[in-house]
Amino acid sequence: MAGGGSTTPEQGQLRAAFGGMTTRGRSFLAAGVAAAACAYLLGQAELLRVGLLLAALPLVCVLVLHRTRYRVAGSRTLTPARVPAAAESRVRLRVENVSRLPTGVLMLQDRVPYVLGPRPRFVLDRIEPGGSREVSYRVRSDLRGRYPLGPLQLRLTDPFGMCELTRSFTAFDTLTVVPRVEPLPPVRLAGEAAGYGDGGHRTLALAGEDDIIPRGYRHGDDLRRVHWRSTARHGELMVRREEQPQKARCTILLDTRAAAHDGSGPDSAFEWAVAGAASIALHLLERGFSVRLLTDTGSTVPGPEGGESADTAGLLLDSLAAVEHSAEESLAAAYGVLCDGAEGLLIAFFGELDEQQAALAGRIRRRSATAVAFVLDGDAWSRGPGGIRLSRGRPQTAERLRMLREAGWTALPVAPGAALADLWRAAGQPGTAPAGSVPGQSGAGASGRCEAGA
């Protein structure tokens, strides 16, 4: 049994086509109907023919435009698809006529988020059969994030301007705006081993000749490394694999707690911390470190083995582009991840720390040979123009720095306008090393154990 209220997709599309009739088309249709009615009442055959012509013209334009509106293809290309904040990306739009008839005038519009600028609009002349047109525009954003571009919209018109139809494509692209990366000077932190340098080789032969792990001979291997006993056993040349490069590890801890940061926008303390984490991550990757990103929620990017991938830098930047404030109130989740065995260099970007979180941060440091903390001075960041304090009751930054230094951190305060390169250079100076970071000295950071319970 057929339902009386059901409509087919073709009927819905035809109804939408008649809904796109312009003011001119409706005027022609109304004039034609009025002329036909007057001709019928007055008995004027010539006026009837004029009325039918006026009424038929917009109807024919709607039907023709309805049949040809799905024969236009559109595509979009971003160059590049990943840009730093405040940098521009070029978007190229390509429209191709895949029908056998030329198109009318097309108005092209691409949907973009408000932060990227106004919606671009272009008017294209008629496109010949099989032809194409390309237009381009630029987008930029001072705020990092992932922004969808699209869908692309085409407004089709007939040569007489009787009807306008809007076609919306389904495909869209994503523009990734990553934090701005600041070049950093080469600094050797206390207790740090270079990525492939000092301390970067692991000897596999620990208990004598029999414990050597041999491998097959490769072109270019030194013949002095041939292991004759394994060669005789396997029937092919085998060489000793005495040393194997081991990347130095680094964990970058980013405090994203909403309670630890005030304000938002490109000049906020949180954005400074995100940009700082991105800068140090890329700097250490270039030096051969295996870098992972850890947040207060306990999530890691790209993970313990992610440093072996060639796409680690892009993965880290993409993650930092989308990182937002978390609802966590404690650093306990990050503490639990680091207690599971994340030894190596530890770089932390802390927001405001109360006494309990500062003590927890001190215990976090115990699994790392070298730990550097950039502590955002919440009192300084909260001051408005003219030094007016916008909020009160904040913890004392100096006291938190003292607690972190006693726990073994190289703790540095971060004020508005601070240059990361200067702070990074200061972290490598001997005078900034905390007492607990020097072997042989006592301090809360001398212990290598992780205590149970945060």
C-alpha positions in Angstrom: 0.0 0.0 0.0 1.5 3.3 -1.1 1.7 6.1 1.5 0.1 9.3 0.5 2.8 11.5 2.1 5.9 9.8 0.6 8.0 11.4 -2.1 10.8 10.1 -4.2 14.3 11.6 -4.2 13.7 12.9 -7.7 10.5 14.6 -6.7 12.3 16.2 -3.7 15.1 17.5 -6.0 12.6 18.9 -8.5 10.7 20.6 -5.7 14.0 22.1 -4.5 14.7 23.3 -8.1 11.4 25.2 -8.2 12.2 26.6 -4.8 15.4 28.1 -6.3 13.5 30.3 -8.7 14.7 33.9 -8.6 12.7 37.1 -8.2 13.0 37.6 -12.0 11.7 34.1 -12.7 8.8 34.5 -10.3 7.9 37.8 -11.9 7.9 36.3 -15.4 5.8 33.4 -14.2 3.3 35.8 -12.5 3.2 38.0 -15.6 2.6 35.1 -17.9 -0.3 33.7 -15.7 -1.8 37.2 -15.5 -1.5 37.7 -19.3 -3.1 34.3 -19.9 -6.0 35.0 -17.6 -6.6 38.4 -19.2 -6.4 36.8 -22.7 -9.0 34.2 -21.7 -11.4 36.9 -20.3 -10.9 39.3 -23.2 -10.7 36.6 -25.9 -7.3 37.8 -27.2 -5.4 34.9 -28.7 -2.3 37.0 -29.3 -2.1 38.0 -25.6 -2.6 34.3 -24.7 0.5 33.3 -26.7 2.5 36.1 -25.0 1.3 34.9 -21.6 2.2 31.3 -22.3 5.7 32.3 -23.4 6.3 34.4 -20.3 5.1 31.6 -18.0 7.0 28.8 -19.9 10.4 30.5 -20.0 11.2 30.3 -16.2 9.7 26.7 -16.0 11.9 25.6 -18.9 15.0 27.2 -17.2 14.2 25.3 -14.0 13.9 22.0 -15.7 17.1 22.4 -17.8 19.0 23.6 -14.7 17.6 20.7 -12.7 18.9 18.1 -15.2 22.4 19.6 -15.5 23.2 20.6 -11.9 24.8 17.3 -10.9 27.3 17.3 -13.8 29.9 19.6 -12.1 32.8 18.2 -10.1 34.7 20.2 -7.5 37.9 19.5 -5.6 40.1 21.3 -3.0 43.9 21.3 -2.4 45.7 22.7 0.6 49.3 23.9 0.4 50.4 23.1 3.0 47.9 21.2 5.0 49.9 21.8 8.3 51.0 25.3 9.1 52.3 27.0 12.3 50.1 29.6 13.9 50.0 33.0 12.2 51.2 31.4 8.9 49.2 31.3 5.7 48.1 28.4 3.7 46.8 28.5 0.1 43.6 26.8 -0.8 43.1 25.9 -4.5 39.6 25.1 -5.7 39.0 23.3 -9.0 35.7 23.1 -10.7 35.3 20.8 -13.7 32.4 20.6 -16.2 31.9 16.9 -16.9 28.8 17.3 -19.0 28.4 17.7 -22.8 26.8 21.2 -22.4 28.4 24.4 -21.3 27.5 25.7 -17.9 26.0 29.0 -17.1 27.5 31.5 -14.7 28.7 29.8 -11.5 29.1 31.4 -8.1 31.6 29.4 -6.0 31.6 29.6 -2.2 33.7 27.6 0.3 32.8 27.2 3.9 35.6 28.1 6.4 35.5 28.7 10.1 35.2 32.2 11.4 38.7 32.3 12.8 40.2 31.7 9.3 38.6 34.7 7.8 35.5 35.5 5.7 34.0 33.0 3.4 35.5 33.3 0.0 33.2 33.8 -3.0 34.1 33.6 -6.7 32.1 34.2 -9.9 33.0 31.9 -12.7 32.1 32.4 -16.4 30.5 29.6 -18.3 32.7 26.5 -18.5 32.9 24.7 -21.8 32.2 20.9 -21.9 35.1 19.0 -20.4 36.7 22.3 -19.3 37.7 23.4 -15.8 38.5 26.6 -13.8 40.8 27.1 -10.8 40.6 29.8 -8.2 42.6 30.1 -4.9 42.5 32.0 -1.6 44.5 32.2 1.5 43.7 31.3 5.1 45.5 32.0 8.4 44.9 31.7 12.1 46.6 32.9 15.2 45.0 30.1 17.1 46.3 26.5 16.8 43.7 23.8 16.1 42.2 21.6 13.5 39.8 23.5 11.2 37.5 21.9 8.7 37.3 23.5 5.2 34.2 22.8 3.3 31.9 21.6 2.0 32.2 23.5 -1.3 29.1 25.1 -2.5 28.2 26.0 -6.1 25.4 28.3 -7.1 24.2 27.5 -10.6 22.2 30.0 -12.7 20.7 29.8 -16.1 21.6 32.4 -18.8 18.4 34.3 -18.2 18.8 34.5 -14.4 15.4 32.8 -13.9 16.7 30.2 -11.4 19.5 29.7 -9.0 20.4 26.3 -7.5 22.9 25.6 -4.8 24.9 22.4 -4.9 26.8 21.4 -1.8 29.6 18.8 -2.2 30.1 16.4 0.7 33.9 16.3 0.8 35.9 18.5 3.1 39.5 18.9 4.1 41.2 19.7 7.4 43.7 22.5 8.0 46.0 21.8 11.0 47.4 24.9 12.7 50.3 23.7 14.9 52.0 25.8 17.6 54.8 28.1 16.6 58.2 26.5 17.0 61.0 28.6 18.3 64.6 27.6 17.4 66.6 26.7 20.5 70.4 26.9 21.1 72.3 23.7 21.6 72.5 23.2 25.4 73.9 20.2 27.3 71.9 19.7 30.4 73.5 18.3 33.6 73.6 14.5 33.4 72.3 14.5 29.8 73.6 12.1 27.2 73.4 13.1 23.6 71.0 11.3 21.4 73.5 8.9 19.8 76.6 10.1 21.7 78.0 9.5 25.2 76.1 6.7 26.8 74.2 6.1 23.6 75.7 2.6 22.9 74.7 -0.6 24.6 77.1 -3.5 24.7 75.5 -6.8 24.1 78.5 -9.0 24.9 78.3 -8.8 28.7 79.5 -12.3 29.8 82.2 -13.2 27.3 82.6 -14.5 23.8 79.8 -17.0 23.9 77.2 -14.4 24.7 77.8 -12.3 21.6 74.7 -12.1 19.4 76.0 -12.5 15.8 74.2 -11.5 12.6 74.7 -12.2 8.9 77.5 -10.5 7.0 76.5 -7.4 5.0 78.4 -5.7 2.3 80.7 -3.2 3.8 81.2 -5.0 7.2 84.7 -5.1 8.6 86.2 -8.5 8.1 87.8 -8.2 11.5 84.3 -8.6 13.1 83.7 -12.0 11.5 82.7 -14.5 14.2 84.2 -17.7 13.0 82.5 -20.0 15.5 79.0 -18.8 14.4 80.2 -18.9 10.8 81.1 -22.6 11.1 77.8 -23.3 12.8 75.5 -21.6 10.3 77.5 -22.2 7.2 77.7 -18.5 6.2 79.7 -15.5 7.2 78.5 -14.1 10.6 79.8 -10.9 12.2 79.8 -9.8 15.8 77.2 -7.3 16.8 79.1 -5.9 19.8 77.4 -2.5 20.0 74.0 -1.2 19.0 73.0 2.4 19.1 70.4 3.3 21.6 68.5 6.5 21.5 68.4 8.7 24.6 64.8 9.1 25.9 63.0 12.2 26.8 59.5 12.7 28.2 57.8 16.1 27.8 55.2 16.6 30.5 52.5 19.2 29.7 50.2 20.3 32.4 46.8 21.0 30.8 44.7 21.3 33.9 42.1 24.0 33.5 42.5 24.8 37.2 46.3 25.5 36.7 45.8 28.0 33.8 43.9 31.2 33.5 42.8 32.8 30.2 42.9 31.7 26.6 44.0 33.1 23.3 47.4 33.3 21.6 49.0 35.4 24.4 47.9 33.2 27.3 50.1 31.2 29.6 48.7 27.9 28.3 49.5 28.7 24.7 53.1 29.6 25.8 53.4 26.2 27.4 52.1 24.4 24.3 54.4 26.3 22.0 57.3 25.6 24.4 56.6 21.9 24.4 56.5 21.8 20.6 59.8 23.7 20.3 61.7 21.5 22.8 60.2 18.3 21.2 61.4 19.2 17.7 64.8 20.4 19.1 65.4 17.1 20.8 64.2 15.0 17.9 66.7 16.8 15.7 69.4 15.8 18.2 68.5 12.1 18.0 66.3 11.7 21.1 63.3 9.5 21.4 60.7 11.9 22.5 57.2 11.3 23.8 54.5 13.7 25.0 52.7 13.1 28.3 49.8 15.1 29.7 48.4 15.3 33.1 45.6 13.0 32.0 48.1 10.1 31.5 47.8 10.0 27.7 51.1 9.7 25.8 52.0 10.6 22.3 53.4 8.9 20.3 54.0 6.3 23.1 57.1 4.5 24.5 58.2 3.2 21.0 57.0 6.2 19.0 60.4 7.8 18.9 61.5 5.1 16.3 59.1 6.4 13.7 60.0 9.0 11.1 56.6 10.6 11.6 57.1 11.4 15.3 57.5 15.1 14.7 54.3 15.4 12.7 52.4 13.3 15.2 53.6 15.4 18.1 52.7 18.6 16.3 49.3 17.3 15.4 48.6 16.3 19.0 49.7 19.7 20.3 47.6 21.4 17.7 44.4 19.8 19.2 45.4 19.7 22.9 42.9 21.5 25.2 42.4 22.1 28.9 41.6 19.0 30.9 39.2 18.6 33.8 41.9 16.9 36.0 42.7 18.4 39.3 45.9 16.5 40.0 49.0 15.2 38.3 48.4 11.7 39.7 47.8 10.2 36.3 51.1 11.4 34.9 52.8 10.3 38.0 51.5 6.8 37.5 52.7 6.7 33.9 56.2 7.9 34.8 56.5 5.4 37.7 56.0 2.6 35.2 59.6 3.1 33.9 60.1 6.4 32.0 63.8 7.0 32.8 65.8 9.6 30.9 65.4 13.3 30.4 62.2 14.9 31.7 61.0 18.3 30.6 57.9 19.6 32.3 55.7 22.6 31.7 53.7 23.2 34.9 50.9 25.6 35.5 50.1 26.9 38.9 51.0 24.3 41.6 49.6 24.1 45.1 51.6 22.6 47.9 50.2 19.1 47.3 50.8 19.1 43.5 54.3 20.6 44.0 55.1 17.7 46.4 53.7 15.2 43.8 55.9 16.8 41.1 58.9 16.2 43.4 58.1 12.5 43.4 57.7 12.5 39.7 61.3 13.6 39.2 62.8 10.6 40.9 62.7 8.4 37.9 64.7 10.8 35.7 68.4 11.5 35.7 67.8 15.1 34.6 64.6 17.0 35.0 63.8 20.6 33.9 60.6 22.3 35.0 59.2 25.5 33.4 56.7 26.9 36.0 54.3 29.5 34.8 54.1 32.4 37.2 50.4 32.6 37.6 50.5 35.8 39.6 52.5 37.6 36.8 50.3 36.2 34.0 47.1 37.3 35.8 48.1 41.0 35.9 46.3 43.1 33.3 47.4 46.3 31.6 49.3 48.6 34.0 50.1 45.7 36.4 46.6 45.4 37.8 46.1 42.1 39.5 43.0 40.3 38.1 42.7 37.7 40.8 43.9 37.0 44.3 44.7 34.1 46.5 47.3 32.5 44.3 50.0 30.2 45.6 53.5 31.8 45.9 55.6 30.8 42.8 58.8 31.3 44.7 57.8 28.7 47.3 56.8 26.2 44.6 60.1 26.7 42.8 62.0 26.0 46.1 60.1 22.8 46.6 60.8 21.6 43.1 64.5 22.5 43.4 64.8 20.6 46.7 63.3 17.6 44.9 65.9 17.7 42.2 64.3 19.7 39.5 66.0 22.5 37.5 63.0 24.8 38.0 62.7 28.0 36.1 59.9 30.6 36.5 58.1 31.8 33.3 56.8 35.3 33.2 54.8 37.0 30.4 57.0 37.8 27.4 59.7 35.3 28.5 61.8 33.9 25.6 62.1 30.1 25.6 65.6 30.2 24.1 66.8 32.3 27.1 65.2 29.9 29.5 66.5 26.9 27.7 70.0 28.4 27.8 69.6 29.1 31.5 68.6 25.5 32.2 72.0 24.3 31.0 74.0 26.7 33.1 75.7 25.2 36.1 74.3 27.9 38.4 70.8 26.8 37.8 71.3 23.1 38.7 69.4 22.2 41.9 71.2 20.6 44.8 69.5 17.3 44.5 70.6 16.8 40.8 74.3 16.4 41.6 75.3 12.9 42.4 76.5 12.5 45.9 74.4 15.3 47.3 71.4 14.6 49.5 67.9 15.8 48.5 64.4 14.6 47.8 65.4 13.8 44.2 68.2 11.4 45.1 65.9 8.5 45.5 65.4 6.3 42.5 62.1 4.8 43.8 58.6 5.6 43.0 56.4 5.7 46.0 53.1 4.0 45.9 50.2 6.3 46.1 49.9 9.8 44.7 
